[in-house]
Amino acid sequence: MKNKPQDCQSKQDVRVEIDRIDRALIELFAERHTYVTRMAELKNDPHEAFDAERIEAVIAKVRERALALGLDDDQAEMTWRNLIEWNINFEKGIIAARKLK
């Protein structure tokens, strides 16, 4: 079931929709993670995991999309910077482990 926010009549109705969205988000994060893993497999040096130019380009796009959707762009940026930082560390670990073999 999908209700628009204005159609929710109770806190429980809102919680049901938030839970639905959370399920969709975790599925998207899991899908994104498969690509991050593949990227780590394609890189040869742990230093490749950090690309400042790429990071700033991604952040600029995220901020722009957030504003277009009526979402606070600072919140979106903070979320993506945390995600990117975690992904960089994950990639570095994958690459370093492969180099040890």
Backbone as CSV, one residue per row, in Angstrom:
resi,resn,N_x,N_y,N_z,CA_x,CA_y,CA_z,C_x,C_y,C_z
1,MET,0.843,-1.167,0.000,0.000,0.000,0.000,0.892,1.235,0.000
2,LYS,0.494,2.225,-0.768,1.244,3.472,-0.807,0.270,4.625,-0.643
3,ASN,0.442,5.355,0.452,-0.378,6.534,0.711,0.477,7.784,0.562
4,LYS,-0.108,8.829,0.049,0.554,10.123,0.050,0.561,10.619,1.491
5,PRO,1.544,11.454,1.842,1.585,11.943,3.231,0.266,12.538,3.699
6,GLN,-0.372,13.306,2.853,-1.614,13.954,3.254,-2.768,12.960,3.428
7,ASP,-2.612,11.740,2.890,-3.648,10.717,3.042,-3.486,9.906,4.331
8,CYS,-2.349,10.038,4.987,-2.116,9.310,6.237,-2.971,9.938,7.337
9,GLN,-3.736,9.100,8.015,-4.660,9.587,9.035,-4.142,9.409,10.463
10,SER,-3.047,8.673,10.602,-2.516,8.412,11.942,-0.999,8.307,11.880
11,LYS,-0.386,8.334,13.056,1.063,8.134,13.126,1.423,6.762,12.577
12,GLN,0.586,5.769,12.854,0.846,4.419,12.351,0.835,4.394,10.820
13,ASP,-0.081,5.116,10.204,-0.107,5.203,8.740,1.213,5.778,8.208
14,VAL,1.691,6.809,8.868,2.952,7.427,8.465,4.098,6.433,8.653
15,ARG,4.112,5.730,9.787,5.182,4.764,10.057,5.209,3.647,9.027
16,VAL,4.044,3.197,8.594,3.966,2.157,7.561,4.657,2.644,6.291
17,GLU,4.416,3.879,5.922,5.011,4.425,4.703,6.513,4.638,4.862
18,ILE,6.928,5.097,6.026,8.363,5.257,6.272,9.054,3.896,6.215
19,ASP,8.443,2.869,6.802,9.018,1.521,6.739,9.111,1.019,5.298
20,ARG,8.092,1.318,4.482,8.108,0.928,3.072,9.275,1.595,2.348
21,ILE,9.448,2.869,2.607,10.537,3.619,1.977,11.885,3.098,2.460
22,ASP,12.005,2.814,3.757,13.253,2.273,4.299,13.622,0.953,3.630
23,ARG,12.624,0.095,3.387,12.897,-1.170,2.686,13.441,-0.901,1.285
24,ALA,12.847,0.046,0.595,13.305,0.381,-0.753,14.716,0.978,-0.718
25,LEU,14.980,1.832,0.266,16.304,2.436,0.384,17.379,1.389,0.641
26,ILE,17.103,0.445,1.530,18.126,-0.561,1.847,18.394,-1.436,0.634
27,GLU,17.368,-1.703,-0.150,17.572,-2.463,-1.393,18.447,-1.672,-2.364
28,LEU,18.227,-0.370,-2.462,19.054,0.463,-3.334,20.488,0.559,-2.817
29,PHE,20.657,0.686,-1.510,22.006,0.706,-0.941,22.718,-0.620,-1.205
30,ALA,22.003,-1.724,-1.079,22.603,-3.031,-1.353,23.017,-3.136,-2.818
31,GLU,22.173,-2.656,-3.705,22.513,-2.670,-5.136,23.730,-1.782,-5.390
32,ARG,23.741,-0.602,-4.795,24.876,0.312,-4.959,26.163,-0.341,-4.465
33,HIS,26.045,-1.064,-3.369,27.218,-1.719,-2.785,27.825,-2.747,-3.748
34,THR,27.000,-3.416,-4.535,27.554,-4.377,-5.503,28.436,-3.660,-6.513
35,TYR,28.082,-2.437,-6.878,28.904,-1.665,-7.813,30.166,-1.131,-7.143
36,VAL,30.060,-0.756,-5.888,31.245,-0.329,-5.141,32.232,-1.499,-5.040
37,THR,31.709,-2.680,-4.769,32.560,-3.863,-4.699,33.238,-4.111,-6.037
38,ARG,32.482,-3.992,-7.115,33.073,-4.189,-8.443,34.128,-3.135,-8.723
39,MET,33.885,-1.902,-8.330,34.876,-0.846,-8.532,36.167,-1.195,-7.804
40,ALA,36.056,-1.706,-6.595,37.246,-2.096,-5.838,38.009,-3.199,-6.560
41,GLU,37.291,-4.093,-7.216,37.936,-5.174,-7.973,38.688,-4.639,-9.190
42,LEU,38.239,-3.513,-9.725,38.853,-2.937,-10.918,40.045,-2.032,-10.603
43,LYS,40.165,-1.627,-9.360,41.259,-0.742,-8.966,42.448,-1.571,-8.503
44,ASN,43.657,-1.023,-8.724,44.879,-1.766,-8.406,45.624,-1.247,-7.190
45,ASP,45.317,-0.042,-6.769,46.053,0.568,-5.665,45.048,1.175,-4.690
46,PRO,45.247,0.974,-3.382,44.311,1.537,-2.406,44.122,3.050,-2.539
47,HIS,45.155,3.748,-3.026,45.043,5.203,-3.186,44.021,5.583,-4.255
48,GLU,43.713,4.654,-5.158,42.708,4.915,-6.191,41.306,5.051,-5.601
49,ALA,41.107,4.561,-4.390,39.784,4.591,-3.776,39.329,6.019,-3.480
50,PHE,40.287,6.923,-3.306,39.949,8.315,-3.010,40.202,9.155,-4.247
51,ASP,39.140,9.723,-4.801,39.225,10.586,-5.989,38.467,11.866,-5.661
52,ALA,39.197,12.863,-5.184,38.576,14.106,-4.704,37.707,14.761,-5.778
53,GLU,38.169,14.766,-7.011,37.396,15.391,-8.091,36.066,14.673,-8.297
54,ARG,36.100,13.347,-8.300,34.880,12.553,-8.474,33.928,12.772,-7.286
55,ILE,34.481,12.785,-6.081,33.663,12.985,-4.887,32.917,14.314,-4.969
56,GLU,33.619,15.370,-5.304,32.986,16.686,-5.358,31.958,16.770,-6.477
57,ALA,32.202,16.064,-7.588,31.215,16.029,-8.674,29.944,15.313,-8.218
58,VAL,30.112,14.211,-7.503,28.958,13.466,-6.980,28.188,14.339,-5.991
59,ILE,28.899,14.987,-5.094,28.248,15.836,-4.087,27.479,16.974,-4.758
60,ALA,28.062,17.580,-5.775,27.370,18.663,-6.483,26.070,18.157,-7.097
61,LYS,26.106,16.970,-7.701,24.885,16.400,-8.293,23.850,16.077,-7.223
62,VAL,24.304,15.541,-6.110,23.396,15.200,-5.014,22.717,16.457,-4.479
63,ARG,23.490,17.505,-4.270,22.918,18.759,-3.759,21.888,19.318,-4.741
64,GLU,22.219,19.274,-6.016,21.309,19.781,-7.042,20.010,18.975,-7.070
65,ARG,20.125,17.652,-7.042,18.930,16.800,-7.047,18.096,17.014,-5.796
66,ALA,18.777,17.145,-4.655,18.061,17.357,-3.394,17.224,18.633,-3.465
67,LEU,17.838,19.701,-3.911,17.113,20.978,-4.007,15.928,20.860,-4.964
68,ALA,16.133,20.170,-6.078,15.059,20.012,-7.059,13.884,19.222,-6.488
69,LEU,14.183,18.344,-5.523,13.147,17.508,-4.914,12.601,18.083,-3.612
70,GLY,13.091,19.252,-3.220,12.604,19.874,-1.990,13.226,19.300,-0.732
71,LEU,14.370,18.650,-0.872,15.084,18.075,0.268,16.206,19.023,0.666
72,ASP,16.477,19.119,1.936,17.573,19.960,2.414,18.882,19.455,1.802
73,ASP,19.560,20.306,1.054,20.776,19.888,0.368,21.928,19.623,1.326
74,ASP,21.955,20.290,2.469,22.994,20.006,3.465,22.811,18.598,4.032
75,GLN,21.572,18.215,4.289,21.300,16.869,4.794,21.717,15.824,3.768
76,ALA,21.374,16.071,2.513,21.740,15.131,1.453,23.257,15.025,1.339
77,GLU,23.938,16.159,1.377,25.397,16.139,1.284,26.012,15.355,2.439
78,MET,25.549,15.604,3.641,26.087,14.897,4.801,25.904,13.390,4.652
79,THR,24.728,12.989,4.211,24.444,11.560,4.030,25.391,10.959,3.003
80,TRP,25.557,11.636,1.874,26.411,11.089,0.814,27.879,11.120,1.200
81,ARG,28.319,12.146,1.904,29.730,12.165,2.322,30.017,10.996,3.263
82,ASN,29.083,10.694,4.151,29.265,9.532,5.027,29.301,8.243,4.212
83,LEU,28.389,8.115,3.271,28.350,6.939,2.415,29.643,6.808,1.617
84,ILE,30.088,7.895,1.025,31.318,7.873,0.229,32.521,7.519,1.096
85,GLU,32.604,8.095,2.284,33.725,7.787,3.184,33.753,6.296,3.531
86,TRP,32.591,5.746,3.836,32.521,4.320,4.147,32.954,3.504,2.935
87,ASN,32.480,3.890,1.744,32.826,3.160,0.527,34.316,3.234,0.223
88,ILE,34.929,4.380,0.443,36.369,4.523,0.223,37.122,3.554,1.121
89,ASN,36.765,3.516,2.400,37.437,2.604,3.332,37.208,1.149,2.951
90,PHE,36.005,0.827,2.516,35.691,-0.528,2.064,36.552,-0.892,0.861
91,GLU,36.600,-0.001,-0.136,37.412,-0.254,-1.328,38.878,-0.453,-0.968
92,LYS,39.397,0.424,-0.113,40.803,0.299,0.292,41.071,-1.064,0.910
93,GLY,40.147,-1.525,1.737,40.314,-2.841,2.368,40.314,-3.967,1.353
94,ILE,39.415,-3.913,0.397,39.346,-4.949,-0.647,40.646,-4.961,-1.468
95,ILE,41.074,-3.776,-1.873,42.285,-3.665,-2.699,43.511,-4.129,-1.922
96,ALA,43.643,-3.678,-0.689,44.795,-4.060,0.137,44.810,-5.564,0.381
97,ALA,43.666,-6.145,0.657,43.602,-7.596,0.893,44.020,-8.368,-0.358
98,ARG,43.609,-7.891,-1.497,43.970,-8.559,-2.756,45.471,-8.474,-2.987
99,LYS,46.072,-7.348,-2.631,47.512,-7.164,-2.841,48.338,-8.075,-1.931
100,LEU,47.752,-8.500,-0.814,48.468,-9.368,0.121,48.557,-10.807,-0.376
101,LYS,47.685,-11.145,-1.310,47.650,-12.535,-1.805,48.814,-12.827,-2.710
